[in-house]
C-alpha cells in the first residue's frame, strides 16, 4: 500500500538557523519558506537525491509545532511522509484495520498541494505518519 518515502519532517525552533545549517553547512538545495496556514506551520524543503527533508517552523500561537517544541525544545523528527496511490482507499483500509486518522479523517491539501492525512503515532510504533497522494 505505501509507496516511496516522500519526506522526513523535522520540527525546528529557529527556521532561519535550520535553513543555514542545511544550506551552508551541509550544502543542501533549500527551498524558500512557504507558510501553510491551514496546518499552522512554515515549511522549507531540502531536496536530496532520494527524498526530501521538510523543516517545520511554527506559524502562529496554536501551531502543532509549538506544542511539539514545548516537549522537545531543541526540535527533532516530527513525522514521516509516505506516498500512496489512492489516499481515500488507503485511509479506508487503515481504518478498517483499526488505525486512527487524525483530524476530520478527510484528506486536506498539504505542502505540495496534494491531499494528505495524518495517522495517530500510537498506531505506528510511536511515529506520526503522513500519507500523501502520489
Secondary structure, 3 states (H helix, E strand, C coil): CCCCEEEEEEECCCHHHHHHHHHHHCCCEECCCEEEHHHCEEEEEEECCCCEEEEEEECCCCCHHHHHHHHCCCCEEEEEEEEECCHHHHHHHHHHCCCCECCCCCCEECCCCCEEEEECHHHCCCCCEEEEEC
